[in-house]
Amino acid sequence: MIELDTVLLDDTLVHCLERRLVLLLQAERSDTLTVEGRFAISRISQALVGGQATAPRAILMTGMPGAGKTTLARALERAGLVRLCPDEEMFRRYGHYGRDFPRGQFRVREAPVLKDIALELRALLTAGRDVVVDHGFWTPEERAQWAATAMEAGGEPVLIYLPAPHEVRWERIRERNAQSLVDPNSIEFSEEDLLRFAGRFRPPTADEPHIVYDGHPESVLATLGRGL
């Protein structure tokens, strides 16, 4: 668990916390602030002024397939965070996507998996563990829902955006497709699938405080106050 009172906050993290605090205070003024929001105001304020704040981190990632989410999540896992991966649990329960169950059933089968992962996230945060969720979170609504789950459990959500051009993502997906029958993190996609997904993905805007991933896990670990 990271104790913010003993860690020199990185400028990027301070900026994210300040932006989130502004949005929460705006919600308070408009009388739309939730209970979780009030908790977050207290935690963020304590962190920014150097007061004791020991909330465990919930690292939420947003990015398209092939953006590098699992590579980053595994680096964070090696640094001591707990990694939760819905794709691996999907593979464990149902097998290979498109062979052991029809492609059209993916979302239906994924729903209970995500529900169970959210419960596990709550339990880990309540126990004081830092967690990274190895998942894409394509929409602001999904990200807000999971951030609220983290805060309800006493955690501090940190959103990391992994941008990557189509060419880079497709090259990685092509390599992963060869392992799709044995690797739960290598769900097979065509290039047409990837282009179609891009139309559904909504990257975070300035209204969602986030860290932009630069391709180097050590940068994220430095922001979080951890080392490899």
C-alpha positions as a printed NumPy array, in Angstrom:
array([[  0.   ,   0.   ,   0.   ],
       [  1.309,   3.468,  -0.86 ],
       [  1.276,   6.023,   1.927],
       [  0.908,   9.397,   0.276],
       [  2.254,  11.26 ,   3.306],
       [  5.61 ,   9.533,   2.853],
       [  5.792,   9.878,  -0.925],
       [  6.753,  13.012,  -2.83 ],
       [  3.872,  13.402,  -5.237],
       [  4.85 ,  13.558,  -8.89 ],
       [  3.745,  16.721, -10.737],
       [  1.576,  14.659, -13.095],
       [ -0.226,  12.964, -10.233],
       [ -0.676,  16.284,  -8.417],
       [ -2.226,  17.728, -11.588],
       [ -4.612,  14.748, -11.869],
       [ -5.617,  15.061,  -8.223],
       [ -6.158,  18.806,  -8.522],
       [ -8.364,  18.409, -11.622],
       [-10.403,  15.705,  -9.937],
       [-10.812,  17.879,  -6.857],
       [-12.061,  20.778,  -8.991],
       [-14.663,  18.54 , -10.648],
       [-15.793,  17.172,  -7.291],
       [-16.127,  20.644,  -5.801],
       [-18.16 ,  21.726,  -8.831],
       [-20.47 ,  18.766,  -8.227],
       [-20.762,  19.755,  -4.582],
       [-21.777,  23.286,  -5.529],
       [-24.407,  21.964,  -7.928],
       [-25.701,  19.554,  -5.268],
       [-24.901,  16.481,  -7.397],
       [-22.029,  15.137,  -5.296],
       [-22.308,  11.486,  -4.259],
       [-21.228,   9.94 ,  -0.979],
       [-18.218,   8.514,  -2.79 ],
       [-17.413,  11.994,  -4.03 ],
       [-17.35 ,  13.379,  -0.501],
       [-14.972,  10.613,   0.505],
       [-12.756,  11.405,  -2.492],
       [-12.632,  15.127,  -1.614],
       [-11.342,  14.239,   1.837],
       [ -8.697,  11.855,   0.534],
       [ -7.478,  14.15 ,  -2.231],
       [ -7.336,  17.152,   0.065],
       [ -5.277,  15.2  ,   2.582],
       [ -2.892,  14.046,  -0.117],
       [ -2.383,  17.518,  -1.598],
       [ -1.663,  19.149,   1.749],
       [  0.588,  16.334,   2.88 ],
       [ -1.791,  14.956,   5.486],
       [ -1.989,  11.265,   6.251],
       [ -3.743,   9.467,   3.447],
       [ -3.259,   5.748,   3.108],
       [ -5.91 ,   4.876,   0.551],
       [ -4.814,   1.971,  -1.65 ],
       [ -4.646,   2.654,  -5.377],
       [ -6.953,   1.162,  -7.994],
       [ -5.213,   1.509, -11.359],
       [ -7.779,   1.585, -14.161],
       [ -6.523,   1.524, -17.726],
       [ -8.251,   2.715, -20.873],
       [ -7.03 ,   1.739, -24.305],
       [ -7.766,  -0.283, -27.419],
       [ -6.649,  -3.9  , -27.968],
       [ -2.922,  -3.93 , -28.662],
       [ -2.261,  -0.672, -26.809],
       [  0.002,  -2.367, -24.236],
       [ -2.322,  -2.729, -21.252],
       [ -1.238,  -6.219, -20.21 ],
       [  2.453,  -5.355, -20.558],
       [  1.971,  -2.38 , -18.25 ],
       [ -0.263,  -4.33 , -15.85 ],
       [  2.341,  -7.085, -15.519],
       [  5.046,  -4.52 , -14.796],
       [  2.869,  -3.082, -12.036],
       [  2.247,  -6.606, -10.763],
       [  6.001,  -7.214, -10.515],
       [  6.222,  -4.011,  -8.47 ],
       [  3.769,  -5.407,  -5.93 ],
       [  0.275,  -4.538,  -7.169],
       [ -2.394,  -7.221,  -7.511],
       [ -3.382,  -7.711, -11.165],
       [ -6.999,  -8.564, -11.985],
       [ -7.611,  -9.656, -15.58 ],
       [-11.15 , -10.296, -16.884],
       [ -9.833, -11.858, -20.124],
       [ -7.928, -14.519, -18.183],
       [-11.003, -15.311, -16.11 ],
       [-13.099, -15.502, -19.298],
       [-10.633, -18.013, -20.743],
       [-10.639, -20.037, -17.512],
       [-14.439, -20.244, -17.408],
       [-15.391, -20.532, -21.054],
       [-12.323, -21.414, -23.1  ],
       [-11.328, -19.99 , -26.464],
       [-13.34 , -17.105, -27.905],
       [-14.858, -18.147, -31.222],
       [-14.076, -21.852, -30.801],
       [-15.427, -22.975, -27.414],
       [-18.238, -20.423, -27.438],
       [-19.712, -18.245, -30.224],
       [-18.316, -14.769, -30.791],
       [-21.769, -13.26 , -30.425],
       [-21.947, -14.45 , -26.811],
       [-18.862, -12.601, -25.594],
       [-20.616,  -9.663, -23.899],
       [-23.251, -11.874, -22.275],
       [-20.605, -14.168, -20.807],
       [-18.343, -11.289, -19.843],
       [-20.972,  -9.539, -17.676],
       [-20.823, -11.953, -14.694],
       [-17.035, -12.089, -14.969],
       [-16.783,  -8.311, -14.661],
       [-19.205,  -8.394, -11.716],
       [-16.999, -10.914,  -9.914],
       [-13.83 ,  -8.951, -10.743],
       [-15.442,  -5.826,  -9.271],
       [-16.229,  -7.725,  -6.067],
       [-12.626,  -8.927,  -5.902],
       [-11.415,  -5.371,  -6.449],
       [-13.548,  -4.189,  -3.525],
       [-12.208,  -6.916,  -1.249],
       [ -8.574,  -6.213,  -2.122],
       [ -8.915,  -2.455,  -1.655],
       [-10.711,  -2.945,   1.643],
       [ -7.77 ,  -5.096,   2.7  ],
       [ -5.409,  -2.248,   1.816],
       [ -3.924,  -3.746,  -1.364],
       [ -2.992,  -1.726,  -4.447],
       [ -4.643,  -3.189,  -7.553],
       [ -4.371,  -2.86 , -11.322],
       [ -7.341,  -3.938, -13.452],
       [ -6.037,  -5.328, -16.743],
       [ -8.962,  -4.203, -18.877],
       [ -9.701,  -1.567, -21.511],
       [-12.665,   0.451, -20.119],
       [-13.741,   1.956, -23.434],
       [-16.334,   4.498, -22.255],
       [-16.538,   7.284, -19.659],
       [-19.539,   5.526, -18.121],
       [-17.562,   2.322, -17.509],
       [-14.643,   4.248, -16.086],
       [-16.888,   6.265, -13.766],
       [-18.623,   3.117, -12.541],
       [-15.346,   1.364, -11.702],
       [-13.878,   4.502, -10.117],
       [-16.953,   4.702,  -7.886],
       [-16.512,   1.042,  -6.95 ],
       [-12.917,   1.752,  -5.951],
       [-13.864,   4.772,  -3.848],
       [-16.709,   2.929,  -2.131],
       [-14.097,   0.393,  -0.979],
       [-11.823,   3.148,   0.345],
       [ -9.511,   3.147,  -2.665],
       [ -8.117,   5.944,  -4.81 ],
       [ -8.765,   5.346,  -8.543],
       [ -6.014,   6.363, -10.958],
       [ -6.886,   6.331, -14.666],
       [ -4.13 ,   5.638, -17.198],
       [ -4.753,   6.194, -20.909],
       [ -2.714,   4.121, -23.357],
       [ -2.818,   5.739, -26.802],
       [ -1.281,   3.846, -29.711],
       [ -1.638,   4.246, -33.499],
       [ -3.584,   1.656, -35.466],
       [ -0.472,   0.323, -37.225],
       [  1.269,  -0.442, -33.932],
       [ -1.811,  -2.047, -32.413],
       [ -2.503,  -4.181, -35.504],
       [  1.09 ,  -5.446, -35.642],
       [  0.836,  -6.536, -32.004],
       [ -2.564,  -8.163, -32.589],
       [ -1.19 , -10.078, -35.597],
       [  1.551, -11.523, -33.416],
       [ -0.899, -12.338, -30.625],
       [ -3.375, -14.048, -32.953],
       [ -0.904, -16.905, -33.395],
       [ -1.183, -17.602, -29.639],
       [ -4.947, -17.188, -29.34 ],
       [ -5.657, -20.877, -28.686],
       [ -3.357, -21.071, -25.656],
       [ -2.927, -17.521, -24.334],
       [ -5.965, -16.047, -22.509],
       [ -4.653, -12.539, -23.229],
       [ -4.514, -13.196, -26.988],
       [ -8.11 , -13.039, -28.179],
       [ -8.099, -13.327, -31.963],
       [ -9.138, -10.22 , -33.932],
       [ -9.05 ,  -9.286, -37.584],
       [ -7.922,  -5.87 , -38.757],
       [-11.544,  -5.147, -39.634],
       [-12.491,  -5.927, -36.018],
       [ -9.858,  -3.525, -34.774],
       [-11.099,  -0.732, -37.033],
       [-14.67 ,  -1.373, -35.935],
       [-13.662,  -1.262, -32.27 ],
       [-12.017,   2.116, -32.824],
       [-15.434,   3.561, -33.612],
       [-16.744,   2.448, -30.228],
       [-13.77 ,   3.514, -28.116],
       [-14.064,   6.892, -26.383],
       [-10.725,   8.144, -25.05 ],
       [-10.712,  10.225, -21.873],
       [-11.014,  13.996, -22.209],
       [ -9.96 ,  16.782, -19.881],
       [-13.136,  16.09 , -17.877],
       [-11.626,  12.757, -16.798],
       [ -8.372,  13.272, -14.901],
       [ -5.888,  10.76 , -16.255],
       [ -2.25 ,   9.95 , -16.876],
       [ -1.161,   9.461, -20.491],
       [  1.087,   6.404, -20.78 ],
       [  4.362,   7.098, -22.575],
       [  5.218,   3.453, -23.21 ],
       [  7.555,   3.15 , -20.228],
       [  6.222,   1.311, -17.142],
       [  8.878,   2.967, -14.995],
       [  7.229,   6.339, -15.643],
       [  3.953,   5.102, -14.17 ],
       [  5.766,   3.477, -11.248],
       [  7.598,   6.726, -10.568],
       [  4.286,   8.568, -10.543],
       [  2.908,   6.001,  -8.104],
       [  6.004,   6.171,  -5.932],
       [  7.162,   2.639,  -6.684],
       [ 10.164,   1.079,  -8.343],
       [ 10.597,  -2.027, -10.456]])
